[in-house]
Amino acid sequence: MEKKLTESIEDYIETIYLESQKHGKGVRITDVALELKVSKASANDAVRKLKELGYVEHERYGQIYLTETGKCRAVKVYEKHRLITEFLVKALDVSLANAEQDACGIEHIISDETFEKMKAYLKQ
């Protein structure tokens, strides 16, 4: 069973993943802080925690890279985000902007059962 992470930590993992996908390389603390609209100090603290948990590799003042474990976790969080957004738009006709925002909160609290049912619904 995966360790339950805080919403904030999952947001950091997802952001690092998306930023590294966008640029095809490591990510800087500044980029993470800007994307999440937090201070560099907050981003630094979160990255330090992610490193302790084994989700990222980061040397002081260097790029942040997801470990394999971090990448797997990030893909799961991002998949939830994408599918919940798609469900809200297609099944409930929610605007994309609101669906994105709502999915960001829902992805952290949704049960596995509900998520699997949403996935199955979208496959129909």
Buried (B, 14 or more C-beta within 10 A) or exposed (E): EEEEBEEBBBBBBBBBBBBBEEEEEBBBBEBBBBBBEBEEEBBBEBBEBBBEBEBBBBEEEEBBBBBEEBBEBBBBBBEBBEBBBBBBBEEEEBEEEEBBBBBBEBBBEBEEEEBEEBBEEEEE
